[in-house]
């Protein structure tokens, strides 16, 4: 499995931060804290093991290590890390699930 490129991600939500409301960006996002609202970006999203997102996520790719309560839609791949918890539907081109990940919802593969 090739890794998602987080080299040029310029936006981060710190571990002690809690944000409420919709977040829209052009680039990638790394989340260590909590977001209560939808996240929409053209770049990749990384949700750390300390993070929680309650809302829908639209991105190019996503790597989840924490908690997501909402639907996820990506252009390419979703990676569910070994401590991830996802409650919501997922739309993707490729899906990788590590042992220990927890998922409740529906999966749909997007077309070419």
Secondary structure, DSSP 8 states (H G I E B T S, - for coil): ------TT--EEE-TT-EEES-EEESS-EEESSEEES-EEESS-EEE-TT-EEES-EEES-EEESSEEES-EEESSEEEE-TT-EEES-EEESEEEE-TT-EEES-EEE---
